[in-house]
């Protein structure tokens, strides 16, 4: 009896859907992280999404180190806020 495998098109669609979900969740986390840092935070949508993804990774690492569990949403937003603060600080140093 021959085994049936999912078509390659379905796998591609799943991969694209995963990337879209990651970018949208990164955008939400990054936007919330930007809201926590006072002052103007000029950055585009993709930079905000990448800040959110980085914050989620940083929050996951901190959560694993401190609590032996994944970080979760709150630590992801806090991680994004730290990254936004760090980016603002590094941009301010470049201006001097």
N, C-alpha and C positions, 0 to 999 in steps of 0.2 A: 504494500500500500504506500503510495507516494505521499510525502509530507508536503503540506502547503505552507508557504512562507508569506509573510506580508510583503506587499509590493514595495519597491524602492520609493515610489511617490509618497506613500503613507509615512514612511520614515522621514522623508524630507519635510513633509508637512508638520510632523511632530517636532522636528528640530527647529523649524521656523517659529512654531507656536511657543516653544520653550524660550527662544531668544526674545520674542516679543514680551512674554510674561516677565522675564528677567529685566528687560529695559523699562517696562512700565512700573514694576515694583521698585526698581532703582530710582526712577523719576519721583515716585511718591516719597520714598525714604529720603532722597536727596533734598526734595523741596521742604520737607519737615525739618531736616537738619539745617537748611538755610534759614528757616524761620526762627530757630533757636539762637542764631548768632546775630547780635544787634548790628545795625548799620546796613548800608547797601552791599549786596553780594552780586556784582554783575557777572553772570555766567549764562551760557546758553543751555538749551534743553539736554543736549548730549553730555555736556560737562556735569550738569546736575544729576543726570542718570548715573554717570560713572562715579560721581561722589557718593551717591546712594548705594551703589554696588560695593564700592570700597568700604563704606560704613558698615554694610551688612557683613562683609568678610571680617572686618576688625571687631565688630560686635560679637560675631561667632567665636573668634579666637579668644576674646576676653571672657566670654561666657564659659567656654571650655576650661580656661585656666582657673577662673575663680569659683565656678559652681559645678564643674564637671557636666555641664549641659550646654546645648547650643544657646547662643545669645538671645535670640528672639527679637521682636519688633522694637522694643524700647532701646535695647543696646545697639541695634542697627541705626536708629535715629541719632542716638548720642555719638556713635562712631562717625556718622556723616557730619554732625555738627563739629566734631573735633577736626575733621578733614577740611571743612569750610574755614574754620578758624585758622588752621595752619596755612591754607592757601592765601587767605587775606594777609596774614602776617608775612609770608614770604614775598607777596606782591608789594607790600608796604616797604620792605627792605630794599627792593629793587629800585624804588622811586628815589631813594636818598642817594 
